[in-house]
Amino acid sequence: MGIIVRNKKSLIMAACTYPWENISDLVMAEVRACLQAIIMAEDNGVLRHMHRRGYANHNM
């Protein structure tokens, strides 16, 4: 799986890949992709930036 983070101008700000083995369930693949995206965002400070700007306080 690969993740690419872009800014408002579509410039690539970060990218990474994660190897996966033996995932046959589509739902599990989606869950793992979301989890890896959150971990990457946290590691790169994206979540702190979103919280500081108020994006993390919006209700869905």
Secondary structure as GFF3:
##gff-version 3
##sequence-region A 1 60
A	DSSP	beta_strand	2	6	.	.	.	ID=ss1
A	DSSP	beta_strand	12	17	.	.	.	ID=ss2
A	DSSP	alpha_helix	26	43	.	.	.	ID=ss3
A	DSSP	alpha_helix	46	53	.	.	.	ID=ss4
A	DSSP	three_ten_helix	55	57	.	.	.	ID=ss5
###
